[in-house]
Amino acid sequence: MTQLGNVIDTNYDFTQLPELIHLAGVSFENRQELIKNLKEEIEIKLIRDPKNPYDKNAIKVYVKQNKEEIQIGWIPKEISQILAAEIDAGIKWYGKIKKIIGGEMQTKGLLVNLYYVK
């Protein structure tokens, strides 16, 4: 397992990505209620959504909760356009929630770290 950086294990030559990634789409489909029950360091799963009508590089983010996988957001577009090719090529990506941001009166957000398995 290697932390995200310049991905040199593939034929792709990507620029370095940020250490912490702010998930997109966390305020839709009752996800704010789900975020209230999450804890830092929970593993996340990345799943490609190539048929997404808005973004051919879309990547959904899931957590496991009560033996069920639940979507909590999306990898931001500028990052998913880099990772999509990797996932499509068979590189296994996962991550962890590093920080839950926001407060009682504001929308909560999630900052995550991403990793890939060599």
Backbone torsions as a table, in degrees:
resi	resn	phi	psi	omega
1	MET	NA	132.2	179.9
2	THR	-130.3	136.8	178.3
3	GLN	-69.4	148.0	-179.5
4	LEU	-53.0	137.2	176.0
5	GLY	-165.9	-138.8	169.7
6	ASN	-76.1	119.8	-175.4
7	VAL	-81.2	108.0	-175.5
8	ILE	-106.7	-0.5	-177.9
9	ASP	-86.7	5.4	-179.8
10	THR	-129.6	-177.6	177.0
11	ASN	-80.8	-7.5	-177.1
12	TYR	-84.0	144.8	177.2
13	ASP	-118.0	86.0	-174.9
14	PHE	-91.3	153.1	172.2
15	THR	-74.2	158.5	-179.0
16	GLN	-68.2	137.7	179.3
17	LEU	-96.8	160.5	179.4
18	PRO	-63.2	151.3	178.6
19	GLU	-66.7	-42.5	177.3
20	LEU	-110.5	132.9	-179.3
21	ILE	-116.6	128.8	179.6
22	HIS	-87.8	113.6	-177.5
23	LEU	-64.4	147.3	175.9
24	ALA	-98.8	161.7	172.4
25	GLY	71.3	20.6	-176.7
26	VAL	-80.7	-6.6	-178.8
27	SER	-102.0	7.6	-179.2
28	PHE	-105.5	158.4	172.4
29	GLU	51.2	46.7	175.0
30	ASN	63.7	19.6	-177.8
31	ARG	-69.1	-26.1	177.8
32	GLN	-62.2	-36.4	176.4
33	GLU	-66.4	-38.6	178.5
34	LEU	-65.9	-41.1	-177.7
35	ILE	-62.0	-33.5	179.2
36	LYS	-57.3	-29.0	-176.6
37	ASN	-95.2	-0.3	-178.6
38	LEU	-87.3	159.0	177.3
39	LYS	-126.6	155.6	174.9
40	GLU	-65.8	151.5	-179.4
41	GLU	78.2	3.7	174.0
42	ILE	-70.1	137.3	178.0
43	GLU	-71.7	145.3	174.6
44	ILE	-118.3	156.3	179.2
45	LYS	-119.9	138.2	178.9
46	LEU	-105.8	130.4	-179.6
47	ILE	-130.2	124.6	179.3
48	ARG	-66.8	147.6	176.4
49	ASP	-132.6	69.3	-173.9
50	PRO	-66.1	-17.3	179.6
51	LYS	-93.8	8.7	178.5
52	ASN	-60.2	126.4	-176.2
53	PRO	-70.0	-15.7	-177.0
54	TYR	-100.1	-22.7	-176.0
55	ASP	-156.5	110.7	-178.8
56	LYS	-65.8	-15.2	179.0
57	ASN	-101.5	12.0	-173.5
58	ALA	-57.3	141.5	177.5
59	ILE	-133.5	118.9	178.0
60	LYS	-82.3	151.7	177.6
61	VAL	-119.2	127.2	-177.7
62	TYR	-122.9	154.5	167.6
63	VAL	-125.4	157.7	175.6
64	LYS	-93.8	127.0	-179.8
65	GLN	-141.4	120.1	-177.5
66	ASN	53.5	48.7	178.6
67	LYS	63.2	14.6	179.7
68	GLU	-122.9	141.1	175.8
69	GLU	-89.6	127.1	-175.8
70	ILE	-124.2	131.4	179.5
71	GLN	-74.7	130.8	179.0
72	ILE	-114.1	-5.2	179.7
73	GLY	164.2	-161.1	-177.2
74	TRP	-134.9	150.6	169.2
75	ILE	-71.8	133.4	-179.8
76	PRO	-57.5	148.6	-174.4
77	LYS	-52.8	-43.6	-177.0
78	GLU	-66.7	-23.1	178.7
79	ILE	-92.3	-38.7	-178.3
80	SER	-64.9	-29.4	178.9
81	GLN	-68.3	-18.9	175.1
82	ILE	-88.3	-46.0	-174.7
83	LEU	-75.8	-27.0	-175.2
84	ALA	-56.0	-45.4	-179.8
85	ALA	-63.4	-36.8	178.3
86	GLU	-64.5	-48.1	-179.6
87	ILE	-63.1	-44.3	179.3
88	ASP	-62.2	-28.1	179.2
89	ALA	-83.6	-1.9	175.9
90	GLY	101.7	2.2	176.2
91	ILE	-71.2	129.9	-179.8
92	LYS	-89.0	117.7	179.1
93	TRP	-110.0	144.1	171.2
94	TYR	-149.5	-177.5	-179.7
95	GLY	-165.1	-172.9	177.0
96	LYS	-140.4	146.4	172.5
97	ILE	-72.2	122.2	-179.6
98	LYS	-98.5	-32.2	-178.5
99	LYS	-155.9	138.2	173.2
100	ILE	-104.0	120.8	-175.5
101	ILE	-111.1	165.6	-177.6
102	GLY	97.6	174.7	-177.8
103	GLY	-137.6	-167.5	-178.3
104	GLU	-57.0	-41.1	-174.1
105	MET	-97.7	2.5	-179.6
106	GLN	-127.1	162.7	177.2
107	THR	-63.1	134.7	177.4
108	LYS	-83.7	150.5	177.7
109	GLY	-132.3	167.1	-179.0
110	LEU	-127.8	130.3	172.7
111	LEU	-106.8	129.6	-176.7
112	VAL	-126.9	154.9	170.5
113	ASN	-103.1	141.0	176.4
114	LEU	-113.7	146.8	179.3
115	TYR	-137.5	156.4	171.5
116	TYR	-127.1	157.9	-179.0
117	VAL	-102.3	126.6	178.4
118	LYS	-71.8	NA	NA
